[in-house]
Amino acid sequence: MDDGITVELSKKLQRLKSILSDMGSVLVAYSGGVDSTFLLKVASDVLGDRVIAVTASSETYPSRELKEARENARMLGVRHLVINTSELDDPDFASNPPERCYYCKKELFSKLFKLAEQHGLNYVADGSNYDDINDFRPGMRAASEFGIRSPLKDAMLTKEEIRVLSKEMDLPTWDKPSFACLSSRFPYGVRITKEKLSRVEHAEEFLARFGIRQLRVRDHGDIARIEVSKDQMHILIDEDISREITEGLKSLGYNYVTLDLQGYRTGSMNEPLKGRV
């Protein structure tokens, strides 16, 4: 291993490989993000053609992410399937309760479980990492109900460690910004629709043109609350750029365009839930 990889991290990687080897074969729930790409790479190295990657396509998943997932799976030489999910057809999901992710994952894992059986694979695995145990993630309940494995979490690999190992393996996702499905852009209790998801997707694509990597456009009805990392806030404050962004987002139907001074943080829509869950 490279000098930048500690002995402890090397041990965690070996533990991950041992876990995957014991699994024998696996269907990887593949989003194309940092964690699932790393998991897919190591699973492929350990299990060869006894690995299949499956990506779910829906209105909550941006087309650019699906494109990257296809490209990465092709690069890794792993068989890749794309299935369709229809979260918005489930009123329990579309009504956007705090447990929204449970209903999404319940539909997804039920389909992946059947696919694994059809292809003779022993397990379904997701890319949950060790950091996720400290976050509010209702989807984990669905994973538990379907017996979904989380090898990265079991190997006690954190997000930062996964990035370090991904860089060592020359994976293009090693520094990819964190991503969550577009449904996470809306306050709980606000109904999610195809039109709202499309507006948020277009708003974030528009902002990305200015070189902003880690961003969210949180949708508060007629208000767009923009979250970016603090080291990139200066981009939005530039007079010409701020004017262009304001005009661009107003053309999508927002009346007010705001910058969140706390900056980007995962799960900011969970902040009102503190003390309630």
N, C-alpha and C positions, 0 to 999 in steps of 0.2 A: 504493500500500500504506500501511497505518497506520504511524505513527511507531514503533510497537513492533516492526515487521518490519524486520530489518536488510537491507542491500543484498545481503549474501551469501545470506540466506534467500530473498529474492525471486528471486535467480538460480537457486537450487535448485528453486524452484517452477516457474520457466520451463523448467528442464531436464527436470523431470518431465513437463510438458505436451508438450514436444518428443518425449520418449520414447514417450508414449502416442499422439501423433499419428502417429509412424512405425510404430507397431504396427497402426494401421488399424482394428482391432476386437478386442474382448477379452471373455473370460469371467472375472469376478472371483470368486475363492474368498472368499465373504463370511461372516465370523463375526459381524458387527455390532459389533466392537470399535473402538477408536480408529483403528488403522492401516487396517483394511480399509474403514471408513466414509469416511475421508479419501480413500483411493485411489478408491473408488467415486464419490465426489463429483467429483473432478478428472477421472476417466475419462469420466463422464457429460457434464461441461462441454466436454470436448475432442472426444469421439466421438459424443455424442448417443445415438441408438437403436442404435448399433453396440456397445452394452455390455449384458451380462446378468450379474446377480448370482446366485450359487448358494450356498445354505447347506446344510450336511449336518446332518441330524438323527439323533441316536443317544443311547444311554444315557449317553454321556460328555459330552453337551452339555445343560446345564440348560434346562428349558422357558422360564424367564424370559429367557434369552439369545436363544432362537429368537423369542420374542415381540418383543423389542426389534429384532432383525434385520429382521423383517417390517415393523415400524413405520418404521424408518429408511429402508428401501428404498422404501417407499411415499412417505415424505416427499421423497425425492430424485427420485421419479418414474421410477425405474429398474425394468425388468422383473426380477422376482425369482422364482427357482425354488427349491424345497426338495426335496432328495433324501434318501433313507435310506441310512445306512451301518451296517455290522454288525461293528465291530471285535472285539467279544467272541467272534465266531464263529471268529476267527483265533487259534489256540493260541499263535502267536508273539507276538501282542499281549497276550492275556489272561494269559500267564505273567509279563508285566511286566518284561522285561529292560531294561537301560539304552537299548537301541535301539528301545524301544517305539514312539516317535513315527514311526520310519521305516516300520513296518508299517501304522500308521494312515494316514499320508500316502500311502503306496503305493496303498492301496485308494481313498482319496479322489481322488488325482490321476488314476488310471486312469479313474474315472468322469467326472471333469470334462473330461478330454481327449476322451473320446467325445462328451460333450455339446457341446463346442466344435465338433467336426467336424460334428455333426448340425445345428447352427445356423449353420454357415458362418462361424465366428469364427476369426480368425487365431491367437490366443494364449489361454492360460490364465495368469492372474496372481494372485499371492498378496500378502499385506500385510506380508511381511518387511521390516524397516527396517534402517538402517545399523548400529544397535547390535547386531543379532542375529548379526553375524559374529563377535562376541567371546564368544558364549554357546555352550553345548553343545546343539546342535539337530540331532539325527539326521534330522529331517524334511527338512532341506535336501538330503540325499543323494537322497531320493525326488524332490524338486523338480528336481534336476539330471538325474536319469534320464529324466524325462518332458518336459524342456525347459520347465519352468514359469518364467515371467518374474517378477521382483521389482522393479517400477519404483521403489518407494520406496528400496530398497537401492541401485539403480543411480544414482538421483539423489542419493545420499549423505545422505538425510534421516534424522535421528535421532528417537527417540521424543519428546523434548521439543520439537523443532522442529515435528513433526507436530501436537502439542497446540497450539502457538502458532498455526499456520496454521489449524487446525480452529476455534479460538476466533474468529479473524478472519473465518472463513466462517460463523459462527453454527451450527456443527454441535453437536448435543446431546451428542456423545461426547467433546468436547474435554477434559473433566476426568473421563471415565469411568475407574474403577479398572481396572488391568490384570487380565486374566483368562486363565486357561489351562484346558484341559479337565480334567474331574474326575479323570481317571486320574493326574494329577500329584500327587494327594493321598496316594499310597501309596508306601511304600519299594519300591525295585526288588527284584524276586524274590518279592514278595507277590502272589498271584494276584488279578486284578481280576474282580469279579462284578457283576452287575446290582444285587444287594442291597447290596453295599458302596458302589457309586456312589450309590444312592438315599439311603443313610444320610448320606453326606457332603453331598449336595445339600440334604437337609432340615436338617442341622446348620448349614450356612452361611446358609440362608434364615432360620433361627431367630435367628442372631446379627445378621443385617442389620436385624432389627426394632428393635435398640437404637441405630440410627443409625451403626453401624460400616460404613464404606464399603470400605476396602481390607482384605480378610481372607482367610485360608485356614484350613480345618480339616484338618490333616494327620492321617491315620488310621494309628495304630500298634496295630491290633488292638483291645484294650480301652481304649486310651488315645487321647483326642482332644487333639492338640497345636495350640493356637490361635495363629495368627500375625495380628497387627494392626499397623498403623503405630504407632510409639511415641507419637505425639501423641494417640492414642485409647486407649492402655492404661488410662488413668484410668477409663474407662467400665467396663471389666471388673473393676477393683479395687474399685469401689463395692460395699459389703457386700450390699445388697439385690439388685443386678443380678448379682453373681457367684453368689449363691445361686440366682437364677432360671435363669441360664445353666447352672449345674451340674446342676440338676434337669432342665432341658430336654434336655441332651445325654445325661444318664444314662437318660432315658426312651427314647432312641434306641438304647440298648444299650452305651454306653460306661461302663466302671467308674470311670475316672479322667478328670478334665478339667483340663488344664494350660494355662498361658500361657507361650509362648516369649518369654523376656526379650530376645532379639535382635531381636524384632519381625518384621514382614513383610519378606520379600525373595523375589525371583523365583528359582525353581529351587533352593529349599533342600534338596530331595530329591537334588539333584546333588552336594551337599557331600561325601558319603562317596566320590564317584567321583574326586575331585581326585587327580591323579597316576596315575590308572588309564586315563583316556581322553584 
